[in-house]
Amino acid sequence: DGALKLCQSVRDYLVPLIMMLYSEMYDAGPMDMASAFDKMPEALTAVDDELAEAFKFMEEYGLYDAESLPDKQSGIAFTTSIPAYDAPFLFMSWDEGYSSLTTLTHEFGHFYDFWLHYDDDVVFNLDSAETYSQGLELLMHEQYGQFGGDAETAKLSNLQNLAVSALIYQCALTARF
Protein backbone atom coordinates (compact mmCIF):
# COMPACT_ATOMS: atom_id res chain seq x y z
CA ASP A 1 0.00 0.00 0.00
CA GLY A 2 2.86 2.38 0.83
CA ALA A 3 4.58 1.66 -2.49
CA LEU A 4 1.39 2.44 -4.39
CA LYS A 5 1.08 5.77 -2.53
CA LEU A 6 4.66 6.61 -3.46
CA CYS A 7 3.91 5.79 -7.08
CA GLN A 8 0.81 8.00 -7.02
CA SER A 9 2.86 10.87 -5.57
CA VAL A 10 5.52 10.46 -8.24
CA ARG A 11 2.82 10.55 -10.90
CA ASP A 12 1.09 13.59 -9.40
CA TYR A 13 4.12 15.71 -8.44
CA LEU A 14 7.34 14.50 -10.06
CA VAL A 15 6.12 13.76 -13.59
CA PRO A 16 4.76 17.32 -14.18
CA LEU A 17 7.99 18.79 -12.77
CA ILE A 18 10.19 16.63 -14.99
CA MET A 19 8.09 17.43 -18.06
CA MET A 20 8.47 21.15 -17.35
CA LEU A 21 12.25 20.80 -16.89
CA TYR A 22 12.66 18.81 -20.09
CA SER A 23 10.71 21.28 -22.18
CA GLU A 24 12.48 24.35 -20.77
CA MET A 25 16.07 23.25 -20.18
CA TYR A 26 17.06 20.67 -22.72
CA ASP A 27 16.33 21.84 -26.23
CA ALA A 28 19.32 20.56 -28.20
CA GLY A 29 18.03 21.97 -31.47
CA PRO A 30 16.46 20.60 -34.63
CA MET A 31 17.31 17.23 -36.12
CA ASP A 32 16.38 16.37 -39.69
CA MET A 33 15.29 12.74 -40.08
CA ALA A 34 16.98 12.11 -43.45
CA SER A 35 20.26 13.57 -42.21
CA ALA A 36 20.14 11.55 -38.98
CA PHE A 37 19.46 8.30 -40.86
CA ASP A 38 22.35 9.08 -43.24
CA LYS A 39 24.78 9.66 -40.36
CA MET A 40 23.61 6.80 -38.16
CA PRO A 41 25.66 3.96 -39.78
CA GLU A 42 28.95 5.82 -39.30
CA ALA A 43 28.06 6.74 -35.71
CA LEU A 44 27.09 3.14 -34.97
CA THR A 45 30.31 1.84 -36.56
CA ALA A 46 32.26 3.95 -34.06
CA VAL A 47 30.56 1.91 -31.32
CA ASP A 48 30.53 -1.51 -33.03
CA ASP A 49 30.58 -2.62 -36.67
CA GLU A 50 27.77 -5.12 -36.10
CA LEU A 51 25.44 -2.32 -34.98
CA ALA A 52 25.98 -0.56 -38.29
CA GLU A 53 25.38 -3.84 -40.14
CA ALA A 54 22.03 -4.29 -38.36
CA PHE A 55 21.05 -0.67 -39.12
CA LYS A 56 21.85 -1.15 -42.82
CA PHE A 57 19.76 -4.36 -42.77
CA MET A 58 16.86 -2.42 -41.23
CA GLU A 59 17.13 0.28 -43.91
CA GLU A 60 17.67 -2.11 -46.82
CA TYR A 61 14.54 -4.10 -46.03
CA GLY A 62 12.40 -1.14 -44.93
CA LEU A 63 11.95 -2.54 -41.43
CA TYR A 64 11.01 0.80 -39.92
CA ASP A 65 8.40 3.52 -40.09
CA ALA A 66 9.74 6.77 -38.65
CA GLU A 67 8.02 9.49 -40.63
CA SER A 68 5.81 11.99 -38.88
CA LEU A 69 2.37 11.85 -40.48
CA PRO A 70 -0.90 13.58 -39.60
CA ASP A 71 -2.57 10.30 -38.63
CA LYS A 72 0.35 9.15 -36.47
CA GLN A 73 0.35 9.94 -32.77
CA SER A 74 3.53 11.74 -31.79
CA GLY A 75 5.53 10.47 -28.84
CA ILE A 76 4.81 6.82 -29.57
CA ALA A 77 7.75 4.58 -30.41
CA PHE A 78 8.24 0.85 -30.18
CA THR A 79 10.02 -2.07 -31.75
CA THR A 80 8.32 -5.37 -32.35
CA SER A 81 8.76 -8.48 -34.41
CA ILE A 82 6.62 -9.15 -37.45
CA PRO A 83 6.47 -12.90 -38.11
CA ALA A 84 5.52 -12.43 -41.77
CA TYR A 85 8.75 -10.44 -42.27
CA ASP A 86 10.77 -12.84 -40.09
CA ALA A 87 12.46 -9.74 -38.66
CA PRO A 88 12.08 -6.96 -36.11
CA PHE A 89 10.32 -3.70 -37.03
CA LEU A 90 10.93 -0.22 -35.59
CA PHE A 91 8.05 2.27 -35.36
CA MET A 92 8.23 5.93 -34.29
CA SER A 93 7.10 9.40 -35.27
CA TRP A 94 10.02 11.76 -36.01
CA ASP A 95 9.42 15.21 -34.52
CA GLU A 96 12.39 17.09 -36.08
CA GLY A 97 13.91 17.58 -32.63
CA TYR A 98 17.09 16.10 -31.19
CA SER A 99 14.97 13.92 -28.92
CA SER A 100 13.99 11.95 -32.04
CA LEU A 101 17.63 10.94 -32.48
CA THR A 102 17.60 9.62 -28.92
CA THR A 103 14.32 7.81 -29.59
CA LEU A 104 15.74 6.29 -32.78
CA THR A 105 18.85 5.20 -30.87
CA HIS A 106 16.74 3.69 -28.08
CA GLU A 107 14.38 1.85 -30.42
CA PHE A 108 17.26 0.70 -32.59
CA GLY A 109 18.75 -0.84 -29.43
CA HIS A 110 15.58 -2.93 -29.17
CA PHE A 111 15.79 -3.69 -32.91
CA TYR A 112 19.38 -4.87 -32.49
CA ASP A 113 18.40 -7.06 -29.52
CA PHE A 114 15.63 -8.66 -31.62
CA TRP A 115 18.04 -8.98 -34.55
CA LEU A 116 20.65 -10.78 -32.45
CA HIS A 117 18.20 -13.03 -30.63
CA TYR A 118 15.43 -13.48 -33.20
CA ASP A 119 15.68 -17.26 -33.31
CA ASP A 120 16.28 -17.70 -29.58
CA ASP A 121 13.52 -18.94 -27.33
CA VAL A 122 13.83 -16.08 -24.85
CA VAL A 123 11.02 -15.24 -22.48
CA PHE A 124 10.29 -11.52 -22.71
CA ASN A 125 11.28 -9.61 -19.60
CA LEU A 126 10.54 -5.89 -19.38
CA ASP A 127 13.61 -5.13 -17.27
CA SER A 128 16.12 -6.94 -19.47
CA ALA A 129 14.43 -5.60 -22.61
CA GLU A 130 15.81 -2.16 -21.76
CA THR A 131 19.43 -3.36 -21.58
CA TYR A 132 20.21 -2.97 -25.28
CA SER A 133 18.13 0.17 -25.77
CA GLN A 134 19.31 2.19 -22.78
CA GLY A 135 22.82 0.81 -23.12
CA LEU A 136 23.00 1.96 -26.74
CA GLU A 137 21.78 5.41 -25.73
CA LEU A 138 24.74 5.70 -23.35
CA LEU A 139 27.24 4.25 -25.84
CA MET A 140 26.14 6.73 -28.51
CA HIS A 141 26.78 9.84 -26.38
CA GLU A 142 30.25 10.27 -27.82
CA GLN A 143 28.80 10.15 -31.34
CA TYR A 144 26.22 12.93 -30.86
CA GLY A 145 28.64 15.54 -32.22
CA GLN A 146 28.44 13.88 -35.65
CA PHE A 147 24.77 14.81 -35.93
CA GLY A 148 25.08 18.58 -35.38
CA GLY A 149 22.99 20.59 -32.96
CA ASP A 150 23.94 21.02 -29.32
CA ALA A 151 25.42 17.61 -28.54
CA GLU A 152 26.31 18.49 -24.94
CA THR A 153 22.73 19.53 -24.15
CA ALA A 154 21.48 16.35 -25.82
CA LYS A 155 23.81 14.29 -23.59
CA LEU A 156 22.61 16.04 -20.44
CA SER A 157 19.00 15.59 -21.44
CA ASN A 158 19.51 11.91 -22.15
CA LEU A 159 21.40 11.27 -18.91
CA GLN A 160 18.71 13.02 -16.87
CA ASN A 161 16.03 11.10 -18.70
CA LEU A 162 17.72 7.75 -18.07
CA ALA A 163 18.33 8.53 -14.40
CA VAL A 164 14.83 9.77 -13.64
CA SER A 165 12.87 7.57 -16.01
CA ALA A 166 13.74 4.41 -14.10
CA LEU A 167 11.84 5.72 -11.08
CA ILE A 168 8.99 7.23 -13.08
CA TYR A 169 8.67 4.18 -15.33
CA GLN A 170 8.40 1.76 -12.45
CA CYS A 171 5.84 4.01 -10.75
CA ALA A 172 3.88 4.23 -13.99
CA LEU A 173 3.76 0.45 -14.22
CA THR A 174 2.65 0.17 -10.62
CA ALA A 175 0.16 3.08 -10.55
CA ARG A 176 -1.16 2.30 -14.05
CA PHE A 177 -1.65 5.91 -15.13
NULUMSE-761042 format. One record per residue (C-alpha): residue in three letters; y, x, z; residue number from 1. Coordinates in Angstrom, 1 decimal. Layout:
# NULUMSE-761042
r Ala, y Y, x X, z Z, k NUM
...
This chain:
# NULUMSE-761042
r Asp, y 0.0, x 0.0, z 0.0, k 1
r Gly, y 2.4, x 2.9, z 0.8, k 2
r Ala, y 1.7, x 4.6, z -2.5, k 3
r Leu, y 2.4, x 1.4, z -4.4, k 4
r Lys, y 5.8, x 1.1, z -2.5, k 5
r Leu, y 6.6, x 4.7, z -3.5, k 6
r Cys, y 5.8, x 3.9, z -7.1, k 7
r Gln, y 8.0, x 0.8, z -7.0, k 8
r Ser, y 10.9, x 2.9, z -5.6, k 9
r Val, y 10.5, x 5.5, z -8.2, k 10
r Arg, y 10.6, x 2.8, z -10.9, k 11
r Asp, y 13.6, x 1.1, z -9.4, k 12
r Tyr, y 15.7, x 4.1, z -8.4, k 13
r Leu, y 14.5, x 7.3, z -10.1, k 14
r Val, y 13.8, x 6.1, z -13.6, k 15
r Pro, y 17.3, x 4.8, z -14.2, k 16
r Leu, y 18.8, x 8.0, z -12.8, k 17
r Ile, y 16.6, x 10.2, z -15.0, k 18
r Met, y 17.4, x 8.1, z -18.1, k 19
r Met, y 21.1, x 8.5, z -17.3, k 20
r Leu, y 20.8, x 12.2, z -16.9, k 21
r Tyr, y 18.8, x 12.7, z -20.1, k 22
r Ser, y 21.3, x 10.7, z -22.2, k 23
r Glu, y 24.4, x 12.5, z -20.8, k 24
r Met, y 23.3, x 16.1, z -20.2, k 25
r Tyr, y 20.7, x 17.1, z -22.7, k 26
r Asp, y 21.8, x 16.3, z -26.2, k 27
r Ala, y 20.6, x 19.3, z -28.2, k 28
r Gly, y 22.0, x 18.0, z -31.5, k 29
r Pro, y 20.6, x 16.5, z -34.6, k 30
r Met, y 17.2, x 17.3, z -36.1, k 31
r Asp, y 16.4, x 16.4, z -39.7, k 32
r Met, y 12.7, x 15.3, z -40.1, k 33
r Ala, y 12.1, x 17.0, z -43.4, k 34
r Ser, y 13.6, x 20.3, z -42.2, k 35
r Ala, y 11.6, x 20.1, z -39.0, k 36
r Phe, y 8.3, x 19.5, z -40.9, k 37
r Asp, y 9.1, x 22.3, z -43.2, k 38
r Lys, y 9.7, x 24.8, z -40.4, k 39
r Met, y 6.8, x 23.6, z -38.2, k 40
r Pro, y 4.0, x 25.7, z -39.8, k 41
r Glu, y 5.8, x 28.9, z -39.3, k 42
r Ala, y 6.7, x 28.1, z -35.7, k 43
r Leu, y 3.1, x 27.1, z -35.0, k 44
r Thr, y 1.8, x 30.3, z -36.6, k 45
r Ala, y 3.9, x 32.3, z -34.1, k 46
r Val, y 1.9, x 30.6, z -31.3, k 47
r Asp, y -1.5, x 30.5, z -33.0, k 48
r Asp, y -2.6, x 30.6, z -36.7, k 49
r Glu, y -5.1, x 27.8, z -36.1, k 50
r Leu, y -2.3, x 25.4, z -35.0, k 51
r Ala, y -0.6, x 26.0, z -38.3, k 52
r Glu, y -3.8, x 25.4, z -40.1, k 53
r Ala, y -4.3, x 22.0, z -38.4, k 54
r Phe, y -0.7, x 21.1, z -39.1, k 55
r Lys, y -1.2, x 21.9, z -42.8, k 56
r Phe, y -4.4, x 19.8, z -42.8, k 57
r Met, y -2.4, x 16.9, z -41.2, k 58
r Glu, y 0.3, x 17.1, z -43.9, k 59
r Glu, y -2.1, x 17.7, z -46.8, k 60
r Tyr, y -4.1, x 14.5, z -46.0, k 61
r Gly, y -1.1, x 12.4, z -44.9, k 62
r Leu, y -2.5, x 12.0, z -41.4, k 63
r Tyr, y 0.8, x 11.0, z -39.9, k 64
r Asp, y 3.5, x 8.4, z -40.1, k 65
r Ala, y 6.8, x 9.7, z -38.6, k 66
r Glu, y 9.5, x 8.0, z -40.6, k 67
r Ser, y 12.0, x 5.8, z -38.9, k 68
r Leu, y 11.8, x 2.4, z -40.5, k 69
r Pro, y 13.6, x -0.9, z -39.6, k 70
r Asp, y 10.3, x -2.6, z -38.6, k 71
r Lys, y 9.2, x 0.3, z -36.5, k 72
r Gln, y 9.9, x 0.4, z -32.8, k 73
r Ser, y 11.7, x 3.5, z -31.8, k 74
r Gly, y 10.5, x 5.5, z -28.8, k 75
r Ile, y 6.8, x 4.8, z -29.6, k 76
r Ala, y 4.6, x 7.7, z -30.4, k 77
r Phe, y 0.8, x 8.2, z -30.2, k 78
r Thr, y -2.1, x 10.0, z -31.8, k 79
r Thr, y -5.4, x 8.3, z -32.3, k 80
r Ser, y -8.5, x 8.8, z -34.4, k 81
r Ile, y -9.2, x 6.6, z -37.4, k 82
r Pro, y -12.9, x 6.5, z -38.1, k 83
r Ala, y -12.4, x 5.5, z -41.8, k 84
r Tyr, y -10.4, x 8.8, z -42.3, k 85
r Asp, y -12.8, x 10.8, z -40.1, k 86
r Ala, y -9.7, x 12.5, z -38.7, k 87
r Pro, y -7.0, x 12.1, z -36.1, k 88
r Phe, y -3.7, x 10.3, z -37.0, k 89
r Leu, y -0.2, x 10.9, z -35.6, k 90
r Phe, y 2.3, x 8.1, z -35.4, k 91
r Met, y 5.9, x 8.2, z -34.3, k 92
r Ser, y 9.4, x 7.1, z -35.3, k 93
r Trp, y 11.8, x 10.0, z -36.0, k 94
r Asp, y 15.2, x 9.4, z -34.5, k 95
r Glu, y 17.1, x 12.4, z -36.1, k 96
r Gly, y 17.6, x 13.9, z -32.6, k 97
r Tyr, y 16.1, x 17.1, z -31.2, k 98
r Ser, y 13.9, x 15.0, z -28.9, k 99
r Ser, y 11.9, x 14.0, z -32.0, k 100
r Leu, y 10.9, x 17.6, z -32.5, k 101
r Thr, y 9.6, x 17.6, z -28.9, k 102
r Thr, y 7.8, x 14.3, z -29.6, k 103
r Leu, y 6.3, x 15.7, z -32.8, k 104
r Thr, y 5.2, x 18.8, z -30.9, k 105
r His, y 3.7, x 16.7, z -28.1, k 106
r Glu, y 1.8, x 14.4, z -30.4, k 107
r Phe, y 0.7, x 17.3, z -32.6, k 108
r Gly, y -0.8, x 18.8, z -29.4, k 109
r His, y -2.9, x 15.6, z -29.2, k 110
r Phe, y -3.7, x 15.8, z -32.9, k 111
r Tyr, y -4.9, x 19.4, z -32.5, k 112
r Asp, y -7.1, x 18.4, z -29.5, k 113
r Phe, y -8.7, x 15.6, z -31.6, k 114
r Trp, y -9.0, x 18.0, z -34.6, k 115
r Leu, y -10.8, x 20.6, z -32.4, k 116
r His, y -13.0, x 18.2, z -30.6, k 117
r Tyr, y -13.5, x 15.4, z -33.2, k 118
r Asp, y -17.3, x 15.7, z -33.3, k 119
r Asp, y -17.7, x 16.3, z -29.6, k 120
r Asp, y -18.9, x 13.5, z -27.3, k 121
r Val, y -16.1, x 13.8, z -24.9, k 122
r Val, y -15.2, x 11.0, z -22.5, k 123
r Phe, y -11.5, x 10.3, z -22.7, k 124
r Asn, y -9.6, x 11.3, z -19.6, k 125
r Leu, y -5.9, x 10.5, z -19.4, k 126
r Asp, y -5.1, x 13.6, z -17.3, k 127
r Ser, y -6.9, x 16.1, z -19.5, k 128
r Ala, y -5.6, x 14.4, z -22.6, k 129
r Glu, y -2.2, x 15.8, z -21.8, k 130
r Thr, y -3.4, x 19.4, z -21.6, k 131
r Tyr, y -3.0, x 20.2, z -25.3, k 132
r Ser, y 0.2, x 18.1, z -25.8, k 133
r Gln, y 2.2, x 19.3, z -22.8, k 134
r Gly, y 0.8, x 22.8, z -23.1, k 135
r Leu, y 2.0, x 23.0, z -26.7, k 136
r Glu, y 5.4, x 21.8, z -25.7, k 137
r Leu, y 5.7, x 24.7, z -23.3, k 138
r Leu, y 4.3, x 27.2, z -25.8, k 139
r Met, y 6.7, x 26.1, z -28.5, k 140
r His, y 9.8, x 26.8, z -26.4, k 141
r Glu, y 10.3, x 30.3, z -27.8, k 142
r Gln, y 10.2, x 28.8, z -31.3, k 143
r Tyr, y 12.9, x 26.2, z -30.9, k 144
r Gly, y 15.5, x 28.6, z -32.2, k 145
r Gln, y 13.9, x 28.4, z -35.7, k 146
r Phe, y 14.8, x 24.8, z -35.9, k 147
r Gly, y 18.6, x 25.1, z -35.4, k 148
r Gly, y 20.6, x 23.0, z -33.0, k 149
r Asp, y 21.0, x 23.9, z -29.3, k 150
r Ala, y 17.6, x 25.4, z -28.5, k 151
r Glu, y 18.5, x 26.3, z -24.9, k 152
r Thr, y 19.5, x 22.7, z -24.2, k 153
r Ala, y 16.3, x 21.5, z -25.8, k 154
r Lys, y 14.3, x 23.8, z -23.6, k 155
r Leu, y 16.0, x 22.6, z -20.4, k 156
r Ser, y 15.6, x 19.0, z -21.4, k 157
r Asn, y 11.9, x 19.5, z -22.2, k 158
r Leu, y 11.3, x 21.4, z -18.9, k 159
r Gln, y 13.0, x 18.7, z -16.9, k 160
r Asn, y 11.1, x 16.0, z -18.7, k 161
r Leu, y 7.7, x 17.7, z -18.1, k 162
r Ala, y 8.5, x 18.3, z -14.4, k 163
r Val, y 9.8, x 14.8, z -13.6, k 164
r Ser, y 7.6, x 12.9, z -16.0, k 165
r Ala, y 4.4, x 13.7, z -14.1, k 166
r Leu, y 5.7, x 11.8, z -11.1, k 167
r Ile, y 7.2, x 9.0, z -13.1, k 168
r Tyr, y 4.2, x 8.7, z -15.3, k 169
r Gln, y 1.8, x 8.4, z -12.4, k 170
r Cys, y 4.0, x 5.8, z -10.7, k 171
r Ala, y 4.2, x 3.9, z -14.0, k 172
r Leu, y 0.4, x 3.8, z -14.2, k 173
r Thr, y 0.2, x 2.6, z -10.6, k 174
r Ala, y 3.1, x 0.2, z -10.6, k 175
r Arg, y 2.3, x -1.2, z -14.1, k 176
r Phe, y 5.9, x -1.6, z -15.1, k 177
